[in-house]
Amino acid sequence: RVYEELTGRGWFCMLTNHNTELIRELYEGFLIEEIDVRRAINSDPKKRKGKEVIIRNYGEQIQHS
């Protein structure tokens, strides 16, 4: 996997993706933080919200209040 290879080379990496079980499994062992996002595309404005994850191989877990 590219992310693991870059980490092994000492590179700092950050990526975002949709919050799914598969993504959480693929990046297990890295820092994963969930955030709320707004979606621009949906015919129903009430459904324009979602969850994303930020995945990093550096730093510490951010404490959300």
C-alpha positions in Angstrom: 0.0 0.0 0.0 1.2 3.4 -0.9 0.3 5.1 2.4 2.3 2.5 4.4 5.3 2.7 2.0 5.4 6.5 2.3 5.2 6.2 6.1 8.0 3.7 6.0 10.1 6.2 4.1 9.5 8.8 6.8 7.1 11.0 4.8 4.3 12.9 6.6 1.0 12.0 5.0 -2.6 13.2 5.4 -5.7 12.2 3.5 -9.4 12.4 3.7 -12.0 9.9 2.7 -15.6 9.0 3.2 -16.2 7.5 6.7 -16.8 3.8 6.0 -15.8 0.6 7.7 -13.6 -0.4 4.8 -11.6 2.8 5.0 -11.2 2.5 8.8 -9.9 -1.1 8.3 -7.5 -0.1 5.5 -5.9 2.6 7.6 -6.1 0.9 11.0 -3.0 1.8 13.0 -2.9 5.4 11.7 -4.6 8.4 13.4 -8.2 8.6 12.2 -10.5 11.5 13.1 -14.1 11.8 12.1 -15.4 15.2 11.0 -18.8 16.5 9.8 -19.0 17.7 6.2 -21.5 19.4 4.0 -22.3 17.9 0.7 -22.9 20.3 -2.2 -24.9 17.7 -4.3 -28.2 16.4 -3.0 -31.7 17.3 -4.2 -32.9 17.4 -0.5 -30.9 20.1 1.4 -31.6 18.3 4.7 -29.4 15.4 3.4 -26.4 17.5 2.5 -24.5 16.4 5.6 -22.1 13.6 6.0 -19.1 12.2 7.8 -15.5 12.1 6.5 -12.3 10.9 8.2 -9.0 12.6 8.2 -6.2 10.0 8.3 -2.6 11.0 9.3 0.6 9.2 10.1 2.0 11.9 12.3 1.0 14.1 15.3 -1.5 13.4 18.1 -5.2 12.8 18.3 -7.1 16.1 18.3 -9.5 16.5 21.2 -12.9 17.8 20.0 -15.1 19.5 22.5 
